[in-house]
Amino acid sequence: MMAKRLDTVKEYYFSKKLREVSAMIAKGKPIINMGIGSPDLPAHPDVVTALKESFSNPKIHQYQSYQGIPELRIAIAKFYLRHYHVTANPDSEILPLLGSKEGIMHISMAFLNPGDKVLIPNPGYPTYQSVTRLLQATPVFYDLSPENGWQPDLEALNQMDLNGVKIMWVNYPNMPTGANAKQETFRKLIDWVRERKILLVNDNPYSFILTDRPQSLLSVPGAMEVAMELNSLSKSFNMAGWRVGMVLGNKENIKALLKVKSNMDSGMFLGIQKGAIAALDINEIWFEQLNDTYTKRRKLIFKLAALLNTEFDLRSSGLFVWAKLKDTNKSSVEVIEEILQKHNLFITPGSIFGSLGEGYIRFSLCVKEDQINKAIKRITKK
């Protein structure tokens, strides 16, 4: 008999929908998947070389440290200093993870009790809500709006009942909206949570994708005292399947996470850690080439989105294009289902990201240019 906690959540949308799409492909349907943000580009050759060379290490098949090998933590510290101007102690303020999604669960397990409240952006990443409910805590949604640049409205937050709130999730550059982080927003948030004794967590996997410069919440002076940050190699280094993430925070918070993590997994495969070290040492030319590809793809996605009668922000960051439906007579789910059945294109409905995602659809940039052009031809075909 299933645990009652499972009554509070549904199977992750993409887990269910991709089975349906796969079944359509198996039946011969020429589906173009523009739904999920799984980078299709290869990892850097140095990363693959590091993985291959690791197999000569006699310790390759052994259990690894729950904290990751020291070289990986040092590489993360150097990466944060070089790109974000953030200083972190690799011995006590950095914890490698099996993907940043694991970190959402670890942070929630470390700091939430049943009945606690969690501030979650609407629209926002569905996992924040799912994990909160699984731990019998209560999601409290705060609105993000285009009028406010998809930034948290602190005046509106001050009008809410914040009793019992333990964690506030933010995610900049934002998914799904593509909104950029603002240092002013970060500074205000740090002051706001400090006053209310709330743990602020920034989920930061998109900071190198189509941004002017990478930003970190932890670059705000004093942020480490009241905040943590998740990061990942999945998006910026095309290593989604490797499952490499990290969390940075003060010594006490990292120690609390390690209590959870050390009881949940048995460390990261050594070869993957070696590959991650190589990735973190890649120079800026890598990001320039990556963004050149995504800029070209985004331009084509804009063309496709316009053909589908939507409007969008030309300055969006990250791996997605967030597009507003001009015709609101149909729900976002109805719209994407119609596109899927009529044109064999899978696009994500905005409603899966929260009530304020209704009226939007989301396109992934993890699609080759020839496929996007093929999608455009399908839409324009009479």
C-alpha positions as CSV (number, residue, x, y, z in Angstrom):
1,M,0.0,0.0,0.0
2,M,1.4,3.4,-1.0
3,A,2.4,6.0,1.6
4,K,-0.2,8.7,2.1
5,R,2.4,11.3,1.1
6,L,2.1,10.2,-2.5
7,D,-1.5,11.4,-2.5
8,T,-0.1,15.0,-2.3
9,V,1.8,14.8,-5.6
10,K,1.4,13.6,-9.2
11,E,4.0,11.9,-11.4
12,Y,6.3,14.5,-12.9
13,Y,4.8,16.0,-16.0
14,F,7.7,15.1,-18.3
15,S,8.0,11.6,-17.0
16,K,4.4,10.9,-18.1
17,K,4.2,13.1,-21.2
18,L,7.5,11.8,-22.7
19,R,6.1,8.2,-22.5
20,E,3.2,9.4,-24.6
21,V,5.5,11.1,-27.0
22,S,7.8,8.0,-27.2
23,A,4.7,5.9,-28.0
24,M,3.8,8.2,-30.8
25,I,7.3,8.0,-32.2
26,A,7.2,4.2,-31.9
27,K,4.1,4.2,-34.1
28,G,6.0,6.2,-36.8
29,K,5.0,9.7,-35.9
30,P,7.8,12.2,-36.8
31,I,7.7,14.0,-33.5
32,I,10.0,17.0,-33.0
33,N,10.5,17.4,-29.2
34,M,10.7,21.0,-28.2
35,G,9.5,20.4,-24.6
36,I,12.4,19.4,-22.4
37,G,15.7,21.2,-21.7
38,S,18.1,18.3,-22.2
39,P,21.1,19.7,-24.0
40,D,21.8,17.9,-27.3
41,L,25.3,19.3,-27.8
42,P,28.3,17.3,-26.7
43,A,30.4,17.9,-23.6
44,H,33.8,19.5,-24.1
45,P,36.5,17.0,-25.3
46,D,38.6,17.6,-22.2
47,V,35.7,16.3,-20.1
48,V,35.4,13.1,-22.0
49,T,39.2,12.6,-21.9
50,A,39.3,13.1,-18.2
51,L,36.6,10.4,-17.8
52,K,38.5,8.0,-20.0
53,E,41.8,8.6,-18.2
54,S,40.2,8.0,-14.8
55,F,39.7,4.3,-15.5
56,S,43.5,3.8,-15.0
57,N,43.0,4.9,-11.4
58,P,43.0,1.9,-9.1
59,K,40.3,3.5,-6.9
60,I,37.9,4.0,-9.8
61,H,35.5,1.3,-8.7
62,Q,35.5,2.1,-5.0
63,Y,33.0,4.1,-2.9
64,Q,33.8,7.8,-2.9
65,S,33.6,10.4,-0.3
66,Y,30.2,11.8,0.5
67,Q,31.7,15.2,0.2
68,G,33.3,14.6,-3.2
69,I,37.0,14.4,-3.7
70,P,38.9,17.5,-2.5
71,E,40.0,18.3,-6.0
72,L,36.4,18.7,-7.1
73,R,35.5,21.0,-4.2
74,I,38.6,23.1,-4.9
75,A,37.6,23.3,-8.6
76,I,34.1,24.5,-7.7
77,A,35.6,27.1,-5.3
78,K,37.9,28.4,-8.1
79,F,35.0,28.4,-10.6
80,Y,32.9,30.5,-8.3
81,L,35.7,32.9,-7.6
82,R,36.6,33.3,-11.3
83,H,33.1,33.7,-12.7
84,Y,31.0,35.0,-9.9
85,H,33.6,36.7,-7.6
86,V,32.3,34.6,-4.7
87,T,34.8,33.2,-2.2
88,A,33.8,29.8,-0.6
89,N,35.8,27.5,1.6
90,P,36.1,24.2,-0.3
91,D,36.4,22.2,3.0
92,S,33.3,23.5,4.7
93,E,31.1,25.7,2.3
94,I,30.8,23.5,-0.8
95,L,29.0,20.2,-1.3
96,P,29.0,18.4,-4.6
97,L,25.6,16.7,-5.5
98,L,24.3,14.1,-7.8
99,G,22.6,16.9,-9.8
100,S,21.1,20.0,-8.3
101,K,17.6,18.4,-8.3
102,E,19.0,16.2,-5.5
103,G,19.9,19.4,-3.7
104,I,16.2,20.5,-3.6
105,M,15.3,17.4,-1.7
106,H,18.3,17.5,0.6
107,I,17.8,21.2,1.5
108,S,14.1,20.6,2.2
109,M,14.8,17.5,4.3
110,A,17.4,19.3,6.3
111,F,15.4,22.4,7.1
112,L,11.7,21.5,7.0
113,N,9.4,19.9,9.6
114,P,5.8,18.8,8.8
115,G,3.6,21.9,8.8
116,D,6.4,24.4,7.9
117,K,5.8,26.7,5.0
118,V,7.8,27.3,1.9
119,L,7.7,30.3,-0.4
120,I,7.6,29.1,-4.0
121,P,7.5,31.2,-7.2
122,N,4.4,31.1,-9.5
123,P,5.3,30.3,-12.2
124,G,8.2,28.2,-11.2
125,Y,9.9,24.8,-11.3
126,P,7.4,22.1,-10.3
127,T,9.9,20.2,-8.1
128,Y,9.9,22.9,-5.4
129,Q,6.2,22.3,-4.8
130,S,6.4,18.5,-5.1
131,V,9.3,18.1,-2.6
132,T,7.6,20.5,-0.2
133,R,4.4,18.4,-0.3
134,L,6.3,15.1,0.0
135,L,7.8,16.3,3.3
136,Q,4.3,17.3,4.5
137,A,5.2,21.0,4.5
138,T,3.0,23.7,3.0
139,P,3.7,25.5,-0.3
140,V,2.9,29.2,-0.2
141,F,3.0,30.7,-3.7
142,Y,4.2,34.2,-4.5
143,D,3.4,35.8,-7.8
144,L,5.9,36.6,-10.6
145,S,4.5,39.0,-13.2
146,P,5.8,40.4,-16.5
147,E,4.9,43.9,-15.3
148,N,7.5,43.4,-12.5
149,G,10.1,41.8,-14.8
150,W,9.3,38.4,-13.3
151,Q,11.0,39.5,-10.1
152,P,9.6,38.9,-6.5
153,D,7.3,41.7,-5.3
154,L,8.5,42.3,-1.8
155,E,5.6,44.7,-1.0
156,A,3.1,41.9,-2.0
157,L,5.1,39.4,0.1
158,N,4.8,41.7,3.1
159,Q,1.1,41.5,2.9
160,M,1.1,37.7,3.1
161,D,1.0,35.6,6.3
162,L,4.6,34.6,6.7
163,N,4.3,32.8,10.0
164,G,6.0,29.4,9.8
165,V,7.9,30.1,6.6
166,K,11.3,28.4,6.7
167,I,12.5,28.5,3.1
168,M,12.1,30.8,0.1
169,W,13.0,29.5,-3.4
170,V,14.2,31.8,-6.1
171,N,15.5,30.8,-9.5
172,Y,17.5,33.3,-11.6
173,P,18.1,33.4,-14.5
174,N,14.5,32.3,-14.3
175,M,12.9,29.1,-15.6
176,P,10.4,29.1,-17.2
177,T,10.2,32.9,-18.0
178,G,13.8,33.5,-19.0
179,A,14.0,36.6,-16.8
180,N,17.5,37.8,-15.9
181,A,18.7,38.2,-12.4
182,K,19.0,41.7,-11.0
183,Q,21.6,42.5,-8.4
184,E,19.2,44.9,-6.8
185,T,16.7,42.1,-6.4
186,F,19.3,39.9,-4.8
187,R,20.3,42.6,-2.4
188,K,16.8,43.3,-1.3
189,L,16.0,39.6,-0.9
190,I,19.0,39.1,1.3
191,D,17.9,42.0,3.6
192,W,14.3,40.8,3.5
193,V,15.0,37.2,4.6
194,R,17.6,38.2,7.1
195,E,15.0,40.3,8.9
196,R,12.5,37.4,8.8
197,K,14.9,34.5,9.5
198,I,14.0,32.7,6.3
199,L,16.5,30.5,4.4
200,L,16.8,31.9,0.9
201,V,17.9,29.4,-1.8
202,N,18.7,30.4,-5.4
203,D,18.6,27.6,-8.0
204,N,21.2,28.8,-10.6
205,P,21.7,26.3,-13.5
206,Y,21.2,28.8,-16.3
207,S,23.6,31.7,-15.5
208,F,25.9,31.1,-18.5
209,I,23.2,30.6,-21.1
210,L,22.3,33.7,-23.2
211,T,23.2,36.1,-20.4
212,D,25.4,39.2,-20.5
213,R,27.4,38.0,-17.5
214,P,26.9,35.2,-15.0
215,Q,25.5,36.2,-11.6
216,S,25.3,34.5,-8.2
217,L,23.1,35.4,-5.3
218,L,26.1,34.7,-3.1
219,S,28.0,37.7,-4.6
220,V,25.9,39.9,-2.3
221,P,27.9,40.8,0.8
222,G,26.7,38.7,3.7
223,A,24.6,36.4,1.6
224,M,26.2,33.3,2.8
225,E,24.9,34.0,6.3
226,V,21.3,33.6,5.2
227,A,21.3,32.0,1.8
228,M,22.4,29.0,-0.2
229,E,22.8,28.5,-3.9
230,L,22.4,25.4,-6.1
231,N,24.3,25.1,-9.4
232,S,24.7,22.4,-12.0
233,L,26.9,21.3,-14.9
234,S,23.8,20.0,-16.8
235,K,23.0,23.1,-18.9
236,S,26.1,25.2,-19.2
237,F,28.4,22.2,-19.9
238,N,26.0,19.8,-21.7
239,M,26.3,17.2,-19.0
240,A,22.7,16.6,-17.9
241,G,23.1,12.8,-17.9
242,W,26.2,13.0,-15.8
243,R,24.2,14.2,-12.8
244,V,26.7,16.7,-11.4
245,G,25.5,19.6,-9.2
246,M,26.7,21.6,-6.2
247,V,25.4,23.6,-3.3
248,L,27.2,26.4,-1.6
249,G,26.3,27.8,1.9
250,N,27.8,28.5,5.3
251,K,29.5,25.9,7.3
252,E,26.5,25.0,9.5
253,N,24.1,24.7,6.6
254,I,26.4,22.5,4.6
255,K,26.9,20.3,7.7
256,A,23.2,19.9,8.0
257,L,22.9,18.9,4.3
258,L,25.7,16.4,4.7
259,K,23.7,14.7,7.5
260,V,21.0,14.1,4.9
261,K,23.2,13.3,1.9
262,S,25.4,10.8,3.7
263,N,22.3,8.8,4.5
264,M,20.9,9.0,1.0
265,D,23.7,8.1,-1.4
266,S,27.2,6.6,-1.4
267,G,29.2,9.2,-3.2
268,M,29.7,10.2,-6.9
269,F,31.5,7.9,-9.3
270,L,35.2,9.0,-9.4
271,G,35.3,9.2,-13.3
272,I,32.4,11.7,-13.2
273,Q,34.1,13.8,-10.6
274,K,37.3,13.9,-12.8
275,G,35.2,15.0,-15.8
276,A,33.5,17.7,-13.7
277,I,36.9,19.0,-12.6
278,A,37.9,19.3,-16.3
279,A,34.6,21.1,-17.2
280,L,35.0,23.6,-14.4
281,D,38.4,24.6,-15.8
282,I,37.2,25.3,-19.3
283,N,37.8,28.9,-20.5
284,E,35.3,31.5,-21.6
285,I,35.6,30.5,-25.3
286,W,33.4,27.5,-24.5
287,F,30.5,29.7,-23.4
288,E,30.9,32.0,-26.3
289,Q,30.6,29.1,-28.8
290,L,27.7,27.6,-26.8
291,N,25.8,30.9,-26.8
292,D,26.5,31.4,-30.5
293,T,24.6,28.2,-31.2
294,Y,21.8,29.0,-28.8
295,T,21.5,32.5,-30.3
296,K,20.9,31.1,-33.8
297,R,18.4,28.6,-32.5
298,R,16.6,31.2,-30.4
299,K,16.2,33.4,-33.5
300,L,14.5,30.5,-35.3
301,I,12.3,29.7,-32.3
302,F,11.2,33.3,-32.2
303,K,10.1,32.8,-35.9
304,L,8.2,29.6,-35.0
305,A,6.6,31.2,-31.9
306,A,5.4,34.1,-33.9
307,L,3.8,31.8,-36.5
308,L,2.0,30.1,-33.5
309,N,0.4,33.5,-32.6
310,T,2.4,34.2,-29.5
311,E,4.5,37.1,-28.2
312,F,7.8,36.9,-26.3
313,D,10.7,38.7,-24.8
314,L,13.6,39.1,-27.2
315,R,16.0,39.5,-24.2
316,S,15.2,36.2,-22.5
317,S,18.0,34.1,-21.0
318,G,18.4,30.4,-20.4
319,L,17.5,27.4,-22.5
320,F,13.9,28.3,-23.2
321,V,11.6,30.8,-24.9
322,W,8.6,31.7,-22.8
323,A,5.8,32.7,-25.2
324,K,2.4,34.3,-24.4
325,L,-0.6,33.0,-26.3
326,K,-2.5,35.9,-28.0
327,D,-5.6,33.7,-28.3
328,T,-6.8,32.9,-24.8
329,N,-9.9,31.0,-25.7
330,K,-8.0,27.7,-25.2
331,S,-5.9,26.6,-22.3
332,S,-2.2,26.1,-22.8
333,V,-2.7,22.3,-22.5
334,E,-5.3,22.4,-25.3
335,V,-3.0,24.5,-27.5
336,I,0.0,22.2,-27.2
337,E,-2.1,19.1,-27.6
338,E,-3.5,20.5,-30.8
339,I,0.0,21.4,-32.1
340,L,1.2,17.9,-31.2
341,Q,-1.6,16.1,-33.0
342,K,-1.8,18.4,-36.0
343,H,1.9,19.2,-36.6
344,N,3.8,16.5,-34.6
345,L,5.5,19.1,-32.4
346,F,5.8,18.7,-28.7
347,I,5.9,22.0,-26.8
348,T,5.4,22.5,-23.0
349,P,2.2,24.1,-21.7
350,G,2.9,26.9,-19.3
351,S,0.3,25.7,-16.8
352,I,2.5,23.0,-15.5
353,F,4.6,25.7,-13.9
354,G,1.8,27.1,-11.9
355,S,-1.5,29.0,-12.3
356,L,0.3,32.1,-13.6
357,G,1.9,30.0,-16.3
358,E,-1.5,29.5,-17.9
359,G,-1.8,31.4,-21.1
360,Y,1.9,30.7,-22.0
361,I,3.8,27.9,-23.8
362,R,7.5,27.1,-23.5
363,F,9.9,26.2,-26.2
364,S,13.3,24.4,-25.6
365,L,16.4,25.5,-27.4
366,C,17.8,22.0,-27.2
367,V,16.7,21.3,-30.8
368,K,19.0,21.5,-33.8
369,E,18.5,24.2,-36.4
370,D,17.4,21.8,-39.1
371,Q,14.7,20.5,-36.9
372,I,13.4,23.9,-36.0
373,N,13.3,24.8,-39.7
374,K,11.4,21.6,-40.3
375,A,8.9,22.7,-37.6
376,I,8.5,26.1,-39.2
377,K,7.7,24.4,-42.5
378,R,5.1,22.3,-40.8
379,I,3.3,25.3,-39.4
380,T,3.5,27.3,-42.7
381,K,2.3,24.3,-44.8
382,K,-1.2,24.9,-46.1
